Amino acid sequence: MTPPGPGAIASLRGCFAGRLLTSPEEMAPFLTDWRRRWHGRAQAVAMPDTARDVAAILGWCHANRVPVVPQGGNTGLAGGSVPDGTGRAVVVSLGRLNRIRGIDAANNSLVAEAGCLLHDVQLAAERAGRLFPLSLAAEASCTIGGNLATNAGGVHVLRYGTARALCLGLEVATPSGEIWDGLRALRKNTAGLDLRDLFIGAEGTLGIITAAVLQLYPRPQAREVGYVAVPSPAAALDLLGLAQDRAGAGLTAFELMSEACLAAVLAQAAGARRPFAAAHPWYVLIEVSAWGDPPHAHVLPALLERAVERGFALDAVLAASEAQAARLWALREGISDAQAADGAGLKHDVALPLSAVPEFIAAADAAVARLCPGLRPGVFGHLGDGNVHYNVLQAAGPRGPAETARFLAQEAAVAQCVHDLVLARGGTVSAEHGLGVLRAAEALRLLPEVEVRMMRAVRRALDPNGIMNPGKGV
Ligand SMILES: Cc1cc2nc3c(=O)[nH]c(=O)nc-3n(C[C@H](O)[C@H](O)[C@H](O)COP(=O)(O)OP(=O)(O)OC[C@H]3O[C@@H](n4cnc5c(N)ncnc54)[C@H](O)[C@@H]3O)c2cc1C
C-alpha cells in the first residue's frame, strides 16, 4: 500500500474539526513511547474534538486504506500506542475528547470521554461523593480510553477488579467510520453478544473507544496503610491469606516488591526514605479500607502482630497519618519510574495462580541467572492478583549504547525462558499491559492455535481492510 499523497492528507484535514499535525516537530511527542523504547513515523497526527470527528477520520482511513494508531496518554508499556517505521499511519490522539458528560450518583455511574485523564475521572467521582477505584502510577497522564483498551489493572484489582469490571457501557467509532452507541448504564444486559467486552483489552485493534460509562463505588471513610518486611514471597502469600481472613472485603491493596525495587526508588526519588533501619529481602504494601460511621478500621495492628508471631512478617511500619500513608505508597508507585531511570529493562507482565507465584519467582531467578549471569531481577507486582512484573535489569557497570544494545539483544531469549515457566504453571504472558508489539511474537508462540484463529477472525470481521493498529497483538 502506498500512502496517499499530500493532497489526500489535505482532504483528511477537511473532514473533521480539531487539529491535524503534519510537521515532524509537532508530531514527535506522539511517535515515541513512554519508555523511549519504540520510535515510529506517521503521515499525520489527528486530534479530533468529538466522537463524530473520530468516526470521520476512521471512515477516511478505511476508504484510503491508511493504518490507524489510536493513542491516549501514550503511557502504555507494550509499544501499542506508537506507529511503525513505514510513515504510512495516521495517529489518532484522543486527548481533546476530555469531557465528563455526566454523573448519576444514584446509579453509581459516570460517563467520561475517552481522552479524560484517569486522575480527572477520580476527581469527578470524588466531587460527587463517590469513588472511581482504578488507580495506577501513571494516572495523571493515562486516559480512560487507554485504560479500557489495555484492560488496565493497577493497585486495587483484588477489591474492585480490572478496568473491564469498572465499565458498564461504551461508545465506539468503528473501523469503517460508524458510531456504535453502547453507552448503557446497566449492570445486567443479556440482549445478544457482549460487544463491550470485545473492545475492552483489544488495544485499539477493533475500533476507537470514544466514551465510556464507568462504575462508581461508595468512598471509604478511612484507610490503614502498612509497609511490611517479609522474608520471602511465600511468606508474603501467607500474610495475604491472614489479611483476607482478618480484613475480608476491606483489603484494598496488597503489593509485593523486592529489596532491589525499594533500593532503586531510594536512589532515584528525591526525599524517599527507607522505612526500616535494616534492609530486608522483600516487602509488602498493605492497605485496608473502612466504611461506616464511624468507620471500622484498626485491623492492621493486630493482624501484623499475629503475622510477626507466625513468622510471615519480620518488621512493619504503620502510617499514622494520610501524609505518611502517601509516603509509603510513593515507595511502591515510584518503582516504574526508578527502574526506567536506572537503565534499560527486560519487562515481563505475567499472571499466575496465586499459589504458584513464590515457586515461579524462585524458578525464574535460577533460570535467568543460568541463561544470562550478572543480570539483576527487579521484581514487584500486584500479589493480591497473582500479577508479577518480573523485570530483569542491566548488570551493574557501564551503560553506554553498546552495553545497552548487548543487553537488549538478550530480550527474546530471556522472555522465552520466563514465559515458558509461566505457561508451565498455568499463567499468562500479559496480565495488564497488553501485547502491543512487545509481546506479539510471544503470544503467537504460546497461545493455542485455535485461540489465535478466533481472534483474527474477529479482527477481520470488524476491520476488513486491516487498518486498525496493524502489527499490534496477534
Ligand atoms: C509509571 C507507570 C506505571 C504504570 N502502572 C500500571 C499499572 O499498575 N497497571 C496497569 O495496568 N498499567 C500500568 N501502566 C501502563 C499504562 O499506564 C496503562 O497501560 C494505561 O492503561 C495506558 O493508558 P494510555 O491512555 O496511556 O494509553 P496509550 O499508551 O496511549 O495506549 C495504550 C493502548 O491502547 C490503545 N488505545 C489508547 N486509547 C484508545 C482508545 N480511545 N480506543 C482504542 N484504543 C486505544 C493504543 O492504541 C495502545 O494500543 C503504567 C505505566 C507507567 C508509565
The ligand as a Tripos MOL2 file, in Angstrom:
@<TRIPOS>MOLECULE
LIG
   53    58     1     0     0
SMALL
NO_CHARGES

@<TRIPOS>ATOM
      1 C1          4.7390    4.6890   35.7000 C.3       1 LIG1
      2 C2          3.7360    3.7430   35.0720 C.ar      1 LIG1
      3 C3          3.0260    2.8800   35.8740 C.ar      1 LIG1
      4 C4          2.0730    2.0220   35.3120 C.ar      1 LIG1
      5 N1          1.3660    1.1860   36.1380 N.ar      1 LIG1
      6 C5          0.4110    0.3990   35.6020 C.ar      1 LIG1
      7 C6         -0.3660   -0.4570   36.4530 C.ar      1 LIG1
      8 O1         -0.1720   -0.5340   37.6670 O.2       1 LIG1
      9 N2         -1.3310   -1.1960   35.8740 N.ar      1 LIG1
     10 C7         -1.5690   -1.1490   34.5240 C.ar      1 LIG1
     11 O2         -2.4720   -1.8470   34.0550 O.2       1 LIG1
     12 N3         -0.8340   -0.3760   33.7060 N.ar      1 LIG1
     13 C8          0.1480    0.3910   34.2060 C.ar      1 LIG1
     14 N4          0.8970    1.1850   33.3780 N.ar      1 LIG1
     15 C9          0.6920    1.1280   31.9230 C.3       1 LIG1
     16 C10        -0.2390    2.2200   31.3430 C.3       1 LIG1
     17 O3         -0.3390    3.3410   32.1510 O.3       1 LIG1
     18 C11        -1.6000    1.6480   31.1050 C.3       1 LIG1
     19 O4         -1.4960    0.6270   30.1250 O.3       1 LIG1
     20 C12        -2.6660    2.6590   30.6580 C.3       1 LIG1
     21 O5         -3.9010    1.9830   30.7340 O.3       1 LIG1
     22 C13        -2.4700    3.1860   29.2470 C.3       1 LIG1
     23 O6         -3.3070    4.3210   29.0310 O.3       1 LIG1
     24 P1         -2.9250    5.4320   27.9540 P.3       1 LIG1
     25 O7         -4.0250    6.3920   27.8690 O.co2     1 LIG1
     26 O8         -1.5800    5.9910   28.2430 O.co2     1 LIG1
     27 O9         -2.8740    4.5300   26.6370 O.3       1 LIG1
     28 P2         -1.8150    4.5640   25.4530 P.3       1 LIG1
     29 O10        -0.4600    4.2210   25.9650 O.co2     1 LIG1
     30 O11        -1.9500    5.8060   24.6670 O.co2     1 LIG1
     31 O12        -2.3680    3.3330   24.5710 O.3       1 LIG1
     32 C14        -2.3150    2.0130   25.0500 C.3       1 LIG1
     33 C15        -3.0100    1.0890   24.0240 C.3       1 LIG1
     34 O13        -4.3970    1.4100   23.9560 O.3       1 LIG1
     35 C16        -4.7540    1.8560   22.6450 C.3       1 LIG1
     36 N5         -5.6890    2.9750   22.8410 N.ar      1 LIG1
     37 C17        -5.4730    4.1300   23.5310 C.ar      1 LIG1
     38 N6         -6.5990    4.8690   23.5630 N.ar      1 LIG1
     39 C18        -7.5480    4.1790   22.8740 C.ar      1 LIG1
     40 C19        -8.9140    4.4080   22.5560 C.ar      1 LIG1
     41 N7         -9.5430    5.5170   22.9620 N.pl3     1 LIG1
     42 N8         -9.5810    3.4710   21.8410 N.ar      1 LIG1
     43 C20        -8.9560    2.3410   21.4220 C.ar      1 LIG1
     44 N9         -7.6700    2.0680   21.6910 N.ar      1 LIG1
     45 C21        -6.9700    2.9810   22.4130 C.ar      1 LIG1
     46 C22        -3.4520    2.2290   21.9630 C.3       1 LIG1
     47 O14        -3.5300    2.0670   20.5590 O.3       1 LIG1
     48 C23        -2.4860    1.2440   22.6020 C.3       1 LIG1
     49 O15        -2.5700    0.0060   21.9580 O.3       1 LIG1
     50 C24         1.8610    2.0340   33.9220 C.ar      1 LIG1
     51 C25         2.5900    2.9110   33.1050 C.ar      1 LIG1
     52 C26         3.5290    3.7490   33.6690 C.ar      1 LIG1
     53 C27         4.2620    4.6960   32.7700 C.3       1 LIG1
@<TRIPOS>BOND
     1     1     2 1
     2     2     3 ar
     3     2    52 ar
     4     3     4 ar
     5     4     5 ar
     6     4    50 ar
     7     5     6 ar
     8     6     7 ar
     9     6    13 1
    10     7     8 2
    11     7     9 ar
    12     9    10 ar
    13    10    11 2
    14    10    12 ar
    15    12    13 ar
    16    13    14 ar
    17    14    15 1
    18    14    50 ar
    19    15    16 1
    20    16    17 1
    21    16    18 1
    22    18    19 1
    23    18    20 1
    24    20    21 1
    25    20    22 1
    26    22    23 1
    27    23    24 1
    28    24    25 2
    29    24    26 1
    30    24    27 1
    31    27    28 1
    32    28    29 2
    33    28    30 1
    34    28    31 1
    35    31    32 1
    36    32    33 1
    37    33    34 1
    38    33    48 1
    39    34    35 1
    40    35    36 1
    41    35    46 1
    42    36    37 ar
    43    36    45 ar
    44    37    38 ar
    45    38    39 ar
    46    39    40 ar
    47    39    45 ar
    48    40    41 1
    49    40    42 ar
    50    42    43 ar
    51    43    44 ar
    52    44    45 ar
    53    46    47 1
    54    46    48 1
    55    48    49 1
    56    50    51 ar
    57    51    52 ar
    58    52    53 1
@<TRIPOS>SUBSTRUCTURE
     1 LIG1         1 GROUP 0 **** ****
